[in-house]
C-alpha cells in the first residue's frame, strides 16, 4: 500500500498549463500506468488545446470536486460543475478553462 498525504504532495505546473497547480497523489507501476492528480485551476486558468503529452497512449477522466470548468474538444464545449465527470480518449484534442471568478478543483485519473 502507498499513502500520499495531500499536505505532502509537491505542486507543479505541467507544460501547456497556466494559472493552475497540479498535485500528484498516486502513481502505480514503474511506468505510472495509472495516475491520480488533484488540480486546482485559478479563475482564468486552463490548458492549451492539444492532446496530452502521452497522446496515443492515455485516457483521462476529469472529475470536478468543486467550482466549474469548461472542457473543449475539437467538436464541442462542455460545461462541468461539481460532481460532473468526463472521459477523454487518447486521441481526443482538448483544453480546460476556468471561466469563473472562483477556483475549480478537479481529480484527474490518467490511464496508460
ABEGO torsion letter per residue (X at the ends): XBBBBAAABBBBBBBGBBGBBBBBABBBEAAGABBBBBBBBBBGBEBBBBBBAABGABBBBBBBABEBBBBBBAABBBBBBBGBBBBBBAABBBBBBBABABBBBBBBBBBX
